[in-house]
Amino acid sequence: MKNLLLYTILIFLIFASCSICPSENEFIGKYYSQKEGIENYIEIQKNGNFNHFYSKGELTLKHSGTWEKSKNGYCYLEFSEWKNFDEKGEKFEILGNQILYINGKYLDHTPDGETLSSFIKKEKGQLTIGKGNDVIVTLKIEEKNDIEKIEFSSNNSLISISQKELAENNVFIYKFSNKGEGTFKTCIYKLNDTICSEQYVEKGYEPKIKFEKDSLIVADFFGTEYE
């Protein structure tokens, strides 16, 4: 009976590990640093190579190498001759191989999940705006007919999505600082109508909003939808 229980637990752990760690096609793409004031991303290519880019002011740093997915049951990527632009900037070090853990759409230095040191994957047709990481709002537009403008506002700050940006993207991620309780507002401006929605948030909230049939629908507040 004891051996059967241990065997059942082992099978469950193996299954959970396989289901959590994404396939290769799912994590190929660009992952952007969440730190403010810099442009820093890793581009993971299907051929086993990667590009690491860092820019701050007039400073630009680039690095290329190879990556390999873990084969020991854990969920991480190993990068060759890693240069820690993201942590040290121009005073970077060459660390040898570097491990970054896969956590959904994030790559992180630790297995604990998303932190400010995480890189977040940017999908095609997706635009990220705003400053801060306390609240991350995701708006998905199903139908863009007659939409002239989109606006996000919070803490007396207003950001508009241009028609060009609207034409090129279907998903808009709005990030802002919010240390305690607060609200944000989303407005869709159409030719003959304006649809707005204001929501309560706290630090750590990740509201997911869908715009369909001329309605702003909050699908989730904690980031579990769209994954």
C-alpha positions in Angstrom: 0.0 0.0 0.0 2.9 2.4 0.9 4.7 1.6 -2.4 1.5 2.3 -4.3 1.1 5.6 -2.6 4.6 6.7 -3.4 4.2 5.5 -7.0 1.0 7.6 -7.3 2.7 10.7 -5.9 5.7 10.2 -8.3 3.4 10.0 -11.3 1.5 13.1 -10.2 4.7 15.1 -9.8 6.0 14.0 -13.2 2.6 15.0 -14.8 2.5 18.3 -13.0 6.1 19.1 -14.1 5.3 18.4 -17.7 2.1 20.4 -17.7 3.6 23.5 -16.1 6.7 23.8 -18.3 5.8 25.1 -21.8 6.8 23.5 -25.0 9.6 25.1 -27.1 7.2 26.8 -29.5 5.5 28.5 -26.6 8.5 30.3 -25.1 10.2 31.4 -28.4 10.1 35.2 -28.7 11.1 38.4 -27.0 11.2 38.9 -23.2 11.4 42.5 -21.9 12.8 43.7 -18.6 10.2 45.4 -16.3 12.8 47.9 -14.9 12.0 51.5 -15.6 14.3 53.8 -17.5 16.0 51.2 -19.7 15.2 49.0 -22.8 16.4 45.5 -22.0 15.2 42.4 -23.7 16.2 38.8 -24.6 15.2 37.4 -28.0 15.0 33.6 -27.9 15.2 32.1 -31.3 14.0 28.7 -32.5 17.5 27.7 -33.8 19.0 27.6 -30.3 20.5 31.1 -30.4 19.6 34.2 -28.4 20.2 38.0 -28.5 20.5 40.1 -25.4 20.0 43.9 -25.9 20.4 46.7 -23.3 19.9 50.5 -23.9 20.0 53.4 -21.4 20.4 56.9 -22.7 23.3 56.9 -25.2 24.6 53.5 -24.0 23.8 50.4 -26.0 25.0 46.9 -25.2 24.5 43.7 -27.2 25.3 40.1 -26.6 24.5 36.8 -28.5 24.9 33.2 -27.5 23.1 29.9 -27.3 20.4 28.6 -25.1 19.2 25.1 -24.0 16.1 24.0 -22.2 16.5 22.0 -19.0 16.3 18.2 -19.3 16.3 17.4 -15.6 12.6 17.9 -14.9 12.9 21.5 -13.8 11.6 24.3 -15.9 14.4 26.7 -16.9 16.5 27.9 -19.8 20.3 28.0 -19.7 22.1 30.8 -21.6 25.8 30.6 -22.6 28.4 33.2 -21.4 25.7 35.4 -19.9 26.5 39.1 -19.5 24.3 40.6 -16.8 23.3 43.9 -18.5 20.0 43.8 -16.7 21.6 44.0 -13.3 24.9 45.9 -13.8 24.4 48.0 -17.0 27.7 49.2 -18.4 29.6 47.6 -15.4 28.3 44.1 -16.5 30.1 40.9 -15.8 30.5 37.8 -17.9 29.1 35.1 -15.7 29.5 31.9 -17.8 26.2 30.0 -18.2 23.1 31.7 -16.6 19.8 30.0 -15.6 16.5 31.8 -16.0 13.4 30.0 -14.8 10.3 29.8 -17.0 7.1 31.0 -15.2 4.3 31.3 -17.7 5.0 34.5 -19.7 8.0 35.4 -17.4 11.7 34.5 -17.3 13.1 35.0 -13.8 16.4 34.7 -12.0 14.8 32.6 -9.2 12.2 29.8 -9.3 9.8 31.8 -7.1 8.0 33.5 -9.9 7.5 37.1 -11.1 9.7 39.8 -9.5 10.9 43.2 -10.7 13.9 41.4 -12.1 11.7 39.3 -14.4 11.6 39.4 -18.1 8.1 39.4 -19.5 7.2 38.0 -23.0 5.8 40.4 -25.5 3.6 38.8 -28.1 3.0 40.0 -31.6 0.1 42.5 -31.8 0.7 43.5 -28.2 1.6 47.0 -27.0 2.8 47.8 -23.5 2.4 51.4 -22.1 2.7 53.2 -18.8 5.2 53.2 -16.0 5.4 51.1 -12.9 4.6 47.5 -12.0 2.1 47.7 -9.1 -0.9 47.2 -11.4 -0.9 45.6 -14.8 -4.1 46.0 -16.9 -4.6 43.9 -20.1 -7.2 45.0 -22.6 -8.0 42.7 -25.5 -9.9 44.2 -28.4 -12.0 41.7 -30.4 -13.5 44.2 -32.9 -11.8 47.5 -33.8 -14.5 48.8 -36.2 -15.2 52.5 -35.7 -12.8 52.8 -32.8 -11.0 56.2 -33.0 -9.0 56.2 -29.7 -8.4 54.3 -26.5 -7.5 56.0 -23.2 -6.2 54.7 -19.9 -6.1 56.9 -16.8 -5.0 56.5 -13.2 -3.5 58.7 -10.4 -4.1 61.9 -12.5 -2.1 60.4 -15.4 -3.7 59.9 -18.9 -2.3 57.8 -21.7 -3.9 57.6 -25.2 -3.5 54.9 -27.9 -3.1 56.4 -31.3 -4.9 55.1 -34.4 -1.6 53.7 -35.8 -1.0 51.8 -32.5 -4.6 50.6 -32.6 -4.2 49.3 -36.2 -1.1 47.3 -35.3 -2.2 45.7 -32.0 -5.1 43.8 -30.5 -3.8 43.6 -26.9 -2.8 46.6 -24.8 -1.0 46.3 -21.5 -1.3 49.3 -19.2 1.1 49.4 -16.2 1.1 51.9 -13.4 2.3 52.5 -9.9 -0.3 52.1 -7.1 1.1 51.5 -3.6 -2.2 51.2 -1.9 -5.8 51.3 -3.0 -6.8 53.1 -6.1 -8.8 53.1 -9.3 -8.1 53.2 -13.1 -10.3 54.1 -16.0 -10.5 52.7 -19.5 -12.3 54.5 -22.3 -13.1 53.4 -25.9 -13.9 56.3 -28.2 -16.0 55.3 -31.2 -17.5 57.4 -34.0 -20.8 57.8 -32.3 -20.3 56.6 -28.8 -17.9 56.5 -25.9 -17.6 53.5 -23.6 -15.8 53.9 -20.3 -15.3 51.7 -17.2 -13.7 52.5 -13.9 -12.3 49.8 -11.6 -11.0 49.5 -8.1 -7.5 48.0 -7.7 -4.8 47.4 -5.2 -1.1 46.7 -5.6 -0.6 43.3 -7.3 -3.9 43.3 -9.2 -3.7 42.3 -12.9 -7.1 43.0 -14.4 -8.0 41.4 -17.7 -10.6 43.3 -19.8 -12.3 42.3 -23.0 -13.9 44.8 -25.4 -16.6 43.0 -27.3 -20.1 43.9 -28.5 -19.5 47.5 -27.4 -18.9 46.5 -23.8 -15.9 46.5 -21.5 -16.0 43.2 -19.7 -13.7 42.5 -16.7 -12.8 38.8 -17.1 -10.4 38.6 -14.1 -8.6 40.7 -11.5 -5.6 38.5 -10.7 -4.0 37.5 -14.0 -5.3 34.0 -14.5 -7.2 34.6 -17.7 -5.6 34.8 -21.2 -2.8 32.4 -20.2 
